[in-house]
Amino acid sequence: MSWKWEYAFGAEEAARTAPSGLLTAVERKADQLVRAAERL
């Protein structure tokens, strides 16, 4: 038997329902974090 919270949905659903501006900002921030980690 398994269960999960009703409001907890997967990454795919989050990406599908999030505003495109938010996704763009998240992608930009992820790129910045990767570049910063590469400099370490």
N, C-alpha and C positions, 0 to 999 in steps of 0.2 A: 504494500500500500504506500502511496506517496501523495504528497499534497504540496501546495505552494500558496503564498499570499496572493490574493486576487489582484492586488495592485502591482505586483512584481512581474514585469514582462521582460522578454528577451531583448537583446541588443538590436536584433533585426526590426522588431516592432517599434522600438524607441527611435531608430533611424528613419523608419517609414513615416512616423507621426510627428517628428520634430520639425520645426520650421527650418527651411533651407539656410537661412542666415545663421542659425545656431550651429548647424552642422559645419558650415564654412568656418566659423570661429573656432570650433573644436579642432578641426583639421589643421588650421593655422597654428593653434597652440601646440598641438601634437608635433608638428614639424619643428617648432621652436625648441621643444623639449628634447627631441632627437638630436638636433644640432648642438644643443648645450651639452648633452651627454657625450657626444662624439669628441668634444673639446677636452673632456676630463682625462 
